[in-house]
Amino acid sequence: MTLPGPAPQRHSGLVQAVAPDTLAAGLGLRPGDALLAVNGQPVEDVIDVQFYAAEDVVALDFVRDGARQTVRGPRRPGQPLGLEFAHPTFDIDIRRCNNLCPFCFVLQTAPRMRRTLYIKDDDYRYSFLYGHFVTLTNLSDRDWSRIETQHLSPLYVSVHSTDLANRRACLANLAAPDILAQLRWLAARGIEMHTQLVITPGLNDGPWMEKSIRDLAGFYPAVRSVSVAPVGLTRHHKYGFRPHTPEEATAVLATVERWQAEFVQRWGVRFVYATDEWFLVTRRSVPPRRCYDGLDLTENGLGMVRAFLDDWRKVKREIRGRPGGSPPAAAAARKRSAASVGRPRRARLARRPATLVTGTLFEPSLRRVTDEFNRLTGARLRVVGVTNERLGPTITVAGLLMGAEVLAQLGGQQLGEFVVLPRVMFDHPQGISLDDVSPLTIAQGLRRPVYLADAMGDVLDALAGANPLRIDPDADAISPEVMRAGGWAVEKYL
């Protein structure tokens, strides 16, 4: 399979940290070393390191202070290598997208924002490592060979349409290869795939969507899932498309559910799944967890609301002091505090005021849950849905909120003791929002402590003083402990 795409240059991997009591630590590697090869094989990213280090004996070639060195040692089964790199791809430069999709969010970004927001990434390595969806239109022969040799599975593929002409229109790329041929090639080599269709009215909806679902089902079980997502269009969109009406969203859900019924009969799984936005726009209840068939596609906006509601069910049991009130499964990678529950906790929460912030799409759902929280605890929490003025009111999700707009729209309001912001607002390695505003800047501007939360369990912890994602307005900087708890500085040791 021959497709355009430059072969990446070879670069060394700059070691940022070495975990204690690991193979790399035992072999004497240090931060600042530059890894060149593993078991004699040059490495250009963490995938190579994982692949070539999966041996009983591991040799590492690296450069320290300008001198090349080699160390070697046995690796016990399951023993981590222990290396964290400054960048997961040692060539530093992420693969760029060669398409011009009219619904591409990068092409709709507001002017004068940080430079990295205008990079159209489409890197198959990030698909394998982090679940990023990619189009597979910029791979070279070498890339395809590497996917096969190193068995990079699963991959996450933006399909949009299986019809070649229609997909080329979706990608605005007349040279885009046949996605069905690519999926067939991957399936024949045992590569699993999760796929997505971003549905745009008048472009790839209706019969195009029907054909895409039917074609993708032909690859099951190599294709494990199809996520159906609505197009997101900002006020800076220039190509004449529009968002779905509630009636159109209802029709899309009906199509998905019809296909799901067929696939459940055929395979026992639903295979095709509608993202949460369809349900919120149409004011319908999101499906129970069992309807996601054990798949974790929350990073693609699928099942996040269900996870929030399931967390809330557990929190209610905890507040009431009922058996089975196990710690809620908050998305932040941490354990809940062992603080007391039941009536003593409810007494401590009574009449305490605070403000919860979210996007306008989730605002009604959060308000309903918060009203129930207040009735159960006596707390006085209020919900504020912040309008996205920078990107436009059609952009309603919490993860795309601007820090400056939170400051502007909450300024002068009665905020209570503290403000709770969506942690997903700050999903950036530096813990900043899309407009480069940190939660510390917001805390200082509002003159209130700021807590970050994914779920109501985090809010309950904030009221109990047990949420580690607290930023005080008088702090000089966000502490490393908060950065790690927020997921912005999580170790990625191999």
C-alpha positions in Angstrom: 0.0 0.0 0.0 1.6 3.2 -1.1 0.4 6.5 0.4 2.1 9.9 0.7 3.9 10.8 3.9 7.4 11.6 5.0 9.5 9.1 6.9 10.2 10.5 10.3 13.8 11.5 11.1 15.7 9.6 13.8 16.3 11.4 17.0 17.3 10.4 20.5 14.8 10.2 23.3 15.6 12.7 26.0 15.1 11.1 29.4 13.1 13.3 31.7 12.8 11.0 34.7 13.8 7.6 35.9 11.5 5.7 38.3 13.2 4.2 41.3 13.5 0.4 41.7 13.1 -0.2 37.9 15.4 -1.7 35.3 16.6 1.7 34.0 17.4 2.9 37.5 19.3 -0.3 38.2 21.3 0.2 35.0 22.2 3.7 36.1 20.3 5.9 33.6 19.7 9.5 34.7 17.5 12.4 33.6 19.2 14.2 30.8 20.5 11.0 29.1 19.5 10.7 25.5 18.4 7.2 24.5 19.6 6.1 21.1 18.9 2.4 20.8 17.3 -0.6 22.6 18.9 -4.0 22.0 20.8 -2.6 19.1 17.7 -1.2 17.4 17.5 2.6 16.9 14.4 4.1 18.6 12.4 7.1 17.4 9.5 7.0 19.9 8.2 5.3 23.0 6.6 2.6 20.8 10.0 1.5 19.6 11.2 1.5 23.2 8.3 -0.7 24.3 8.7 -3.1 21.4 12.4 -3.7 21.5 12.7 -3.7 25.3 10.2 -6.6 25.6 13.1 -9.1 26.1 14.6 -11.0 29.0 17.8 -9.1 28.6 17.8 -5.4 27.7 20.7 -3.3 26.3 20.4 0.4 26.3 22.6 2.7 24.1 22.5 6.3 25.2 24.5 9.6 25.2 25.6 11.3 28.4 27.7 14.4 28.4 28.5 13.9 24.7 29.8 10.3 25.2 28.0 7.2 23.9 27.5 4.4 26.5 25.9 1.0 26.6 24.5 -0.8 29.6 22.9 -4.2 29.7 20.9 -6.2 32.3 18.2 -8.8 32.8 14.5 -7.8 32.9 12.2 -9.7 35.2 8.7 -10.5 33.8 6.5 -7.5 34.3 9.3 -5.3 35.5 8.9 -1.7 34.2 11.7 -0.2 32.3 11.2 3.0 34.3 11.9 5.7 31.7 9.9 8.9 31.2 10.7 10.9 28.1 10.4 14.6 27.5 8.3 13.8 24.5 6.7 10.5 23.4 7.9 10.9 19.8 11.6 11.6 19.7 11.3 13.5 16.4 9.3 16.0 18.5 7.2 17.1 15.5 3.7 15.5 15.4 2.5 14.2 12.1 0.4 16.8 10.3 -2.9 16.2 8.7 -3.0 16.5 4.9 -6.8 17.0 4.7 -9.0 20.2 4.8 -12.2 18.8 6.3 -14.8 21.6 6.3 -15.7 20.7 9.9 -12.1 20.5 11.1 -12.0 22.2 14.5 -8.5 23.6 13.9 -9.8 25.5 10.8 -12.5 27.0 13.0 -10.3 28.2 15.9 -10.6 31.8 17.0 -7.7 34.1 15.9 -4.9 35.0 18.2 -4.9 31.9 20.4 -1.9 29.9 21.2 0.1 28.6 18.3 -0.3 24.9 19.0 -4.1 25.1 18.6 -3.6 25.7 14.8 -1.6 22.4 14.4 -3.6 19.8 12.5 -2.3 16.6 14.0 -3.0 13.3 12.4 -0.4 11.0 13.9 -1.0 7.2 13.9 1.5 6.9 16.8 -0.8 9.0 19.0 -3.7 6.9 17.9 -2.0 3.8 19.2 -0.6 5.4 22.4 -3.4 7.6 23.5 -6.5 6.8 21.4 -6.5 9.8 19.1 -8.6 9.4 16.0 -6.7 9.6 12.8 -7.7 9.5 9.1 -4.8 7.2 7.8 -4.3 9.5 4.8 -0.7 10.5 5.5 1.0 7.1 6.1 4.1 6.0 4.1 4.9 2.4 3.1 7.3 2.4 6.1 4.5 3.4 8.4 2.2 0.6 7.2 5.1 -1.9 7.6 5.7 -0.7 11.1 2.0 -1.1 12.1 2.2 -4.7 10.9 5.6 -5.6 12.3 5.0 -4.0 15.8 1.3 -4.9 15.7 0.0 -1.5 16.7 -3.4 -2.4 17.9 -5.9 -1.0 18.5 -6.0 2.0 16.2 -8.6 4.7 16.3 -9.8 5.7 12.8 -11.8 8.8 11.7 -13.8 7.3 8.8 -16.7 9.9 8.4 -17.9 8.0 5.3 -17.0 4.7 3.7 -18.1 5.9 0.2 -14.8 7.0 -1.5 -16.3 10.0 -3.3 -18.2 11.1 -0.2 -15.2 10.6 2.1 -13.0 12.7 -0.2 -15.7 15.4 0.1 -15.7 15.1 3.9 -11.9 15.4 3.9 -11.6 17.9 1.1 -8.9 15.7 -0.3 -9.3 14.3 -3.8 -6.3 12.0 -3.2 -7.6 10.4 -0.1 -7.2 6.6 -0.4 -10.0 4.1 -0.1 -10.7 3.7 3.6 -12.3 0.3 3.0 -9.1 -1.0 1.4 -7.1 0.3 4.4 -9.5 -1.3 6.9 -9.3 -4.6 5.0 -5.5 -4.5 5.1 -5.5 -3.8 8.8 -8.1 -6.5 9.6 -6.2 -9.1 7.6 -3.2 -8.5 9.9 -5.1 -8.8 13.2 -5.2 -5.0 13.9 -8.3 -4.0 15.9 -9.9 -0.7 15.1 -12.3 1.7 16.8 -13.9 4.0 14.2 -15.9 7.3 14.3 -18.3 9.1 12.0 -18.6 12.9 12.6 -22.0 13.6 11.0 -22.5 16.9 9.3 -26.0 17.8 8.0 -26.1 17.7 4.2 -22.6 16.2 3.9 -22.5 12.6 5.2 -25.8 12.1 7.0 -28.8 10.1 6.0 -28.0 7.4 3.4 -24.2 8.1 3.7 -24.3 7.3 7.4 -26.4 4.2 6.8 -23.9 2.9 4.2 -21.0 3.7 6.5 -22.4 1.7 9.4 -23.3 -1.2 7.1 -19.8 -1.3 5.6 -18.0 -1.0 8.9 -20.1 -3.8 10.3 -18.7 -6.0 7.6 -15.3 -5.8 9.4 -16.6 -6.9 12.8 -14.9 -8.0 15.0 -11.7 -6.4 13.6 -13.6 -3.1 13.7 -14.8 -3.1 17.4 -16.9 0.0 17.4 -18.4 2.9 15.5 -18.9 6.2 17.4 -21.4 8.5 15.8 -20.6 12.1 16.8 -22.3 15.4 15.8 -20.3 18.1 14.0 -19.1 21.0 16.1 -19.1 24.3 14.3 -17.7 27.5 15.8 -18.6 31.1 14.9 -15.5 31.1 12.7 -16.7 28.3 10.4 -16.4 29.4 6.8 -17.8 26.6 4.7 -21.6 27.0 4.9 -22.4 24.0 7.1 -24.6 24.1 10.2 -25.2 22.1 13.3 -28.0 19.5 13.6 -31.5 20.6 14.6 -33.1 18.8 17.5 -35.3 17.0 15.0 -32.3 15.8 13.0 -30.5 14.7 16.2 -33.6 12.7 17.1 -33.5 11.0 13.6 -29.8 10.1 14.0 -30.5 8.5 17.4 -33.3 6.5 15.9 -31.0 5.3 13.1 -28.3 4.3 15.6 -30.8 2.5 17.8 -32.3 0.6 14.8 -28.8 -0.6 13.9 -28.0 -1.5 17.5 -31.1 -3.7 17.7 -29.9 -5.6 14.7 -26.3 -6.0 15.9 -27.4 -7.2 19.4 -29.4 -9.9 17.7 -26.4 -10.8 15.5 -23.4 -10.5 17.8 -24.7 -9.7 21.3 -23.2 -6.2 21.2 -24.5 -2.9 19.9 -21.3 -2.1 17.8 -22.5 1.5 16.9 -22.8 4.1 19.6 -24.1 7.7 19.8 -22.0 10.1 21.7 -23.5 12.0 24.7 -24.3 15.2 22.9 -27.1 13.6 20.9 -28.9 12.7 24.1 -28.3 16.1 25.7 -29.5 18.1 22.7 -32.7 16.0 22.4 -33.3 16.0 26.2 -33.2 12.2 26.3 -31.8 10.0 29.1 -28.3 8.6 28.3 -28.1 4.8 28.1 -27.1 2.7 31.1 -23.5 1.5 31.4 -24.3 -1.9 30.1 -25.3 -0.4 26.7 -21.6 0.5 26.1 -20.7 -3.2 26.0 -17.6 -2.7 28.3 -15.9 -0.4 25.8 -14.1 2.7 27.1 -14.6 5.5 24.6 -15.1 8.3 27.1 -12.3 10.3 25.5 -14.5 10.5 22.4 -17.5 11.9 24.4 -19.2 8.6 24.7 -20.5 7.5 28.2 -19.1 10.5 30.1 -22.6 11.6 31.3 -23.4 8.0 32.3 -20.2 7.8 34.3 -21.2 11.1 36.0 -24.7 9.9 36.9 -23.4 6.5 38.1 -20.9 8.4 40.3 -23.8 10.5 41.6 -25.8 7.4 42.6 -22.9 6.2 44.7 -22.4 9.6 46.2 -26.1 9.6 47.3 -25.6 6.3 49.1 -22.5 7.8 50.8 -24.3 10.9 51.9 -27.2 8.9 53.3 -24.7 6.5 55.0 -26.2 3.5 53.3 -24.4 0.2 52.8 -22.8 -0.1 49.4 -21.8 3.5 49.3 -18.4 2.7 47.8 -16.1 5.5 46.8 -17.3 7.0 43.5 -15.3 6.3 40.4 -14.2 9.8 39.7 -12.2 10.3 36.5 -9.2 11.8 38.3 -6.7 9.1 39.0 -6.8 9.2 42.8 -8.4 7.6 45.9 -11.2 9.3 47.8 -10.5 10.4 51.3 -11.6 8.1 54.1 -13.6 11.0 55.6 -16.7 10.0 57.6 -20.0 9.7 55.9 -23.6 9.8 56.8 -25.3 12.2 59.2 -22.2 13.8 60.7 -21.0 14.7 57.2 -24.4 16.1 56.2 -24.3 18.4 59.3 -21.0 19.8 58.1 -22.3 20.5 54.7 -25.5 22.3 55.7 -26.0 25.8 54.3 -22.5 26.0 52.8 -22.6 28.0 49.6 -20.4 27.4 46.5 -20.6 27.8 42.7 -20.3 25.0 40.1 -19.3 26.0 36.6 -20.0 24.0 33.4 -20.8 24.5 29.7 -24.3 25.3 28.6 -24.9 21.8 27.1 -24.4 20.0 30.5 -25.9 22.8 32.6 -29.5 21.4 32.8 -28.2 17.9 33.8 -25.8 19.3 36.4 -28.5 21.6 37.8 -30.9 18.7 38.4 -28.2 16.7 40.2 -27.1 19.8 42.2 -30.6 20.5 43.3 -30.9 17.0 44.6 -27.5 17.3 46.3 -28.7 20.4 48.0 -31.9 18.7 49.2 -29.9 15.8 50.6 -27.2 17.8 52.4 -28.6 21.2 53.0 -25.7 22.8 51.1 -26.4 25.8 48.9 -24.6 25.0 45.7 -25.5 26.9 42.6 -24.8 26.1 38.9 -23.6 28.6 36.3 -23.5 27.7 32.7 -20.8 29.7 30.9 -21.4 30.8 27.3 -18.5 30.3 24.9 -18.3 33.7 23.4 -14.9 33.2 21.8 -15.9 30.2 19.7 -19.6 31.0 19.6 -22.7 29.8 21.5 -22.9 26.6 19.4 -19.8 25.4 21.2 -21.4 24.2 24.4 -19.1 21.6 26.0 -17.3 22.2 29.2 -13.9 21.1 27.9 -13.8 24.0 25.4 -14.6 26.7 27.9 -12.3 29.8 28.0 -10.8 30.8 31.3 -11.2 34.5 30.5 -14.9 34.0 29.9 -15.3 32.2 33.3 -13.7 35.3 34.9 -15.9 37.7 32.9 -19.2 35.9 33.4 -18.7 35.1 37.1 -17.2 38.4 38.1 -19.4 40.3 40.5 -21.6 37.3 41.3 -22.3 35.9 44.7 -20.0 32.9 44.5 -20.1 31.5 48.0 -17.1 29.9 49.7 -15.4 28.5 46.6 -15.8 27.8 42.8 -15.7 24.4 41.2 -14.5 24.2 37.6 -14.5 21.3 35.2 -11.1 19.6 35.4 -11.4 18.8 31.7 -11.1 22.6 31.0 -7.4 22.3 31.8 -6.5 19.1 30.0 -3.2 20.4 28.8 0.4 19.5 29.9 0.7 22.8 31.6 -2.8 22.7 33.2 -4.2 25.7 31.2 -7.4 26.3 29.3 -7.7 26.9 25.6 -7.0 30.6 26.0 -3.9 29.9 28.2 -5.6 30.8 31.5 -4.6 28.6 34.5 -7.0 27.8 37.4 -4.7 29.9 39.6 -5.4 32.9 37.5 -9.1 32.3 37.8 -8.8 31.8 41.6 -6.9 35.1 41.9 -9.4 36.9 39.6 -12.5 35.7 41.5 -10.7 35.9 44.9 -12.0 32.5 45.8 -10.4 29.1 46.1 -11.0 27.0 43.0 -11.5 23.2 43.0 -11.4 21.1 39.9 -13.9 18.2 39.5 -15.0 15.5 37.2 -17.9 14.3 39.2 -20.1 15.0 42.3 -17.8 12.9 44.4 -15.2 15.5 43.8 -17.6 18.2 44.8 -18.5 16.3 48.0 -14.7 16.1 48.7 -14.3 19.8 48.1 -17.0 20.5 50.8 -15.3 18.1 53.1 -11.8 19.5 52.5 -10.6 16.3 50.9 -10.3 17.2 47.2 -6.6 17.5 46.4 -7.3 19.7 43.3 -7.6 22.9 45.3 -6.0 26.1 44.1 -5.9 29.0 46.6 -6.0 32.6 45.3 -3.0 33.6 47.4 -0.7 30.9 46.0 2.3 31.9 44.0 2.0 28.8 41.7 0.2 25.5 41.4 2.0 22.9 43.3 3.5 19.8 41.6 1.2 17.7 43.8 -1.8 19.4 42.4 -0.4 19.2 38.9 0.0 15.4 39.2 -3.4 14.9 40.8 -4.9 16.9 37.9 -3.4 14.6 35.4 -1.1 17.2 33.8 2.1 15.8 35.0 1.3 12.1 35.2 4.3 9.8 34.8 4.4 7.8 31.6 6.9 5.2 32.6 7.5 2.3 30.3 
